[in-house]
């Protein structure tokens, strides 16, 4: 799978960044929602290993190793050439957050024995993925906000916006 630049980049920086076709991103989001919902409905926390593995595979090997991208690429290849693109760096950040939360969920189930914490973590991933399919990316918002907050904290200021 080759990442192609966006047809109308927002800046010179985004023109040089790797881009992922939006249909692949949406397929991944819906897969996260479906697998986490199936795990919850079946009351089978072991099923959370599926979305966790999807997130971790993408983190370890990038988009080329992301199993949902690989399957969706074959199924949607005719629609990808002209599809809108999403920044691969933001998608990597989102995968770090989802992989981290799903790791916490699995640890809460199997090491700590706290299913309420586990379902809360898994539910947060499913909710964020669902909301992203509707057009609002929680992870992308965090991706934009966190560097500013860190700079403010390191400068000795507050992480809250100044009037």
Beta strands, then each sheet from edge to edge (+ up, - down):
strand 1: 19-21
strand 2: 85-87
sheet 1: 1+ 2-
end
